Amino acid sequence: MADISSGDVFNRKKLFFSTLLIFFLFTVNPGFSQETEVVPIQESPVSFVFSINPTSLIISPDKTGFTIHSVNEMDEDDVVTGFSFNTPNMKAGLGFNSRLVQLDLLAGCGSLISGRITGSFFSGDAYCRFRPSPVISIGIHAGFMKYTPKWDFFDVSWSEPEDVSFSPVNGLLIGPVFSFGKRACFTISLDYATGVTDVKTHNGYSSNRDKLDLGGLMLNYGLLLRVP
């Protein structure tokens, strides 16, 4: 049998007492042996909600080819080209939050810009989102837009803004919405938008349509903020 030196005995005793001390510390104070619990961010049941959408647009095929005929045969017709409107907008309101569902009620305003037909609009919106995870939500959006289009060629046409007028538009919106994030999140909605306006011409001008459908698909995307 091999001899056991006094140094080996001392080392074994030191290892034994060190192990016993560690076990004692972990047993007396469970905090040493348990992982630190991650406390989730607490959501308020009611939040102030702000929506900023600087690059939204409406795809409106019917406006392509809308023409104002000149009163003077020597002048050229003013023809609308392109099929979309830029619709930058901002909204604010209240959000009602639960673990599975978010309901947002917002109101806001924005601009309708196409280079030919412009205007400012007021909107009211309701969003109902289901939350399969804390950072992902998907649901449905419904709302309305109210605006009066204006004829505006930015001084590059024969006709003037006062030569063409449009009736007010009360448009409806409905479509899916998707959001990613918590208090600051990216959001996108794709709505079907309605919006028919009556066309009237003045000062001898005429148009190729009595009505103009400014509705279509509205792509609305931007940033949504919740406070708190």
N, C-alpha and C positions, 0 to 999 in steps of 0.2 A: 504494500500500500504506500502510496506516495506521501511524503511528509507535507504537512500544511504549515506554512510559515506564519509567524505572528502578523506579518504585513498583510497577508491574504485575509486573515481573520478580521483585521481592522477594516480593510476595504469592504468586506462583506457586511460587517456591522454598519458601516457608514451608508452603504447602499440600502440596507434594510430600513434604517431609521429615516432616511430621506424619502423612501417610498411610503413609509407609514405617515410621515408628516404631510406629504402631498395628498394622500388619501383622506387624512383627517381634515385638511383645509377644504377639499372639494365636498366632503360630507357635511361639514358644519355650515358652509356658505354655498348654496346651490348656484349662486351667480357665477362661480368660477367654472362650473361644468355645463351650464346651459348657454345656448346662443342668445345673443341680445335680440329681444323681440322688436321687429320693425313695426312701428306704429304708423298706420296709413294716415294720409292727410284727410282730415275730417271736412266733409262738405256741408255747407249750410243748406237747409231745406229750401231757402229762398235766396236767390242771387240777383245782383244787377248784371245784365248781359249787354255787351257791346259787340257789334258786328261791323267789320270794315272790309269792303269788297271793292278794291280799286280797279280791277281789270275784268269786270263781268260784261256779258254781252247777250244780245238777243239775235238769233238767226231768223230773219224775216224775209223769205223769198219774194213775197208779193210786192215789196217796194221796188224791186229791180224793174226798171223800165217805166216807172211812173214819169209822165212827161207833161210839162207845161208848154203849150203852144204859144208862140209869140204873136202879138197883135200886129206886128209889122212883118210882112213876108220876107223882108231883107234880113231880119234877125234870126238867129238860130233858136231851135227849141232847147229848153232846159230839161235834161233827161237825168233821172236818178240812176246811178250805177251802184253795184255792190248789194249785198243781201244781209248786212248785219248792222246792228247798233251797238256802240259801246255804252254800257250802263253802270258807271261807277256809282256806288251808293254807300251810305252809312246808316246803321240802325241801332236802336237801344231799347231796352225794356226789362222785363223780369223773367227769371228762370226758376222753375220749380223742380227740385232735384230729389231723386230717390236712388236706391242702389240699382234698380233695374230700368227706370224710365226717367227721361228728362222732358219737360214741357216748357218751351220758351214762347213768350208773347212779345213781339217787337213791333216798333213803328220807326219809320225813317224816311229819308229823302235821297234823291239822286238825280243824275243828269242823263238825258237821252241824246246821244251824239252820233251823227252819221256823216256830217259834212254837208248834207242837203236838208234833212229834216231833224230838228232839234227840239229840246224841251226839258223841263224839270218835272220830276214826278214825286208823288207822295205814296208811300207803301205801308201796308199793315200785314204782318206775317205771324203765322203760328207754326211751330215745329214740335213734332212729337217723335222722340228718339228712344229706341230700345238699346240697352247697353249690355252686349254679350261679354264685355270686359271693361275694367275701369277706364281704359283709354280709347276704346272704340265704341262708337254709337252709330246706329243706322235707323232711319225711319222715314217719315213723310212730312212734306211741307205744303202748306196751303196759304194763299194770301191774295192781295189785290194791289193793283197799281192805278193811280189816278193822275192823268196828265193831259195837257193840251199841246199837241205838236205845233211847231212853228216852221214856216218856210224860210230857210236861211241858206243862201248860197255863198256867204262870205264875200260878197261884192265881186263875184266872178260870173254872174249870170245876167241875162237881159231883164228878167223879172225881178221885182223887189219883194221883200217880205210882206208888204201890204197888198200885193197882187194875188196872194194865195192864202186861204185860211182853212183851218181844220176844226172840226167839232171836238169837244172833250172826249177823252177815252177813259172808260172804266174797265180795266182788264183784270181777269182772274188768273191765278197761278196755282198749279198743283204738280207735284212730282216728288221723287225720292231725294233724300238728303243723307250725306255721310259725313262724319266728323272723326278726327283723330287727335287725341290729346285730352288733357284734364281742364285746368283753369284757363290755359291759353291753348287753343286747338285750331288746326286747319279744318275748314269745312267746305263742302261743295254740294250744290244741289243742281238738278237738271229738271226744269219745269216746262210744262206746256203753258204758254201764255196766250191769252186772248186779247184782242185790241183792234176794233174796227172804228175808223173815223170817217166822217163825211167830208168831202172835198168841195170847197167853193172857190171860184176864181172871180177876180175883179178887174176893173180897168181894161176890159176888152180881151183879157187872157182866157184861155180855155185849157182843160186837162183831158187826158185820155181815160180817166176813171172818175166816177162820181163817189166811189168809196175806196178806201185804202185799208187793207188789213195789215196792221203793224205787229200782229202776233206771230208766234212761232215758238221755237225752242229757246229757253233762257238758261244760260249757263252762268251760275252765280257762285263764285269761289273767293275765299279770303280768310280772314282771321277772326275767331270768336273768342272773346274774353269774358270770364266770369269773376265777379267780385262780390263777396269773398269766395 
